[in-house]
Amino acid sequence: MYMANSTIASQDGKEQDQEIWFSLRIAIAKSSGFQSWQQERNISNTLDLDQQVQRYLKETLETLAY
C-alpha cells in the first residue's frame, strides 16, 4: 500500500511541477526583459518557447554569476 501511495504522490508532484513550469514560462515570456532578450538575438522563430525560456534563464543566471 505504501508503494502505491508514493507512486501517486510522485505523479501528483510531477503534474504540479509541470503546472508550475507552464505558469512560470508564460510569465517569463510576457516580461519585458525576455522580450528585449528575444529581439536582441532575433531567435523568436528558431526555437520553441520552452527552449527560448530555458536559454534566457541560463544566460541570465550566467550573467548574474559574474
C-alpha positions, -999 to +999 in steps of 0.1 A: +000+000+000+029+024+008+043+019-027+010+028-043+007+059-023+043+070-030+037+064-068+005+086-067+023+113-047+052+112-072+028+115-101+010+144-084+043+161-078+053+158-115+019+172-125+024+201-101+059+207-114+045+208-149+018+233-139+044+255-122+067+254-152+039+263-176+029+293-154+065+304-150+072+300-187+042+322-196+051+348-170+087+350-183+076+351-219+054+381-211+082+400-193+099+430-209+133+416-202+126+384-220+111+402-250+141+425-252+164+395-250+144+378-277+146+408-300+183+413-295+190+377-305+164+376-332+155+340-323+117+342-319+111+318-348+141+295-345+134+279-311+102+268-294+091+288-263+104+262-238+139+263-255+138+301-256+129+305-219+155+279-208+182+297-228+171+330-214+172+317-179+206+301-184+221+333-199+205+355-172+219+333-144+253+331-160+254+369-162+243+373-126+270+348-116+298+372-128 
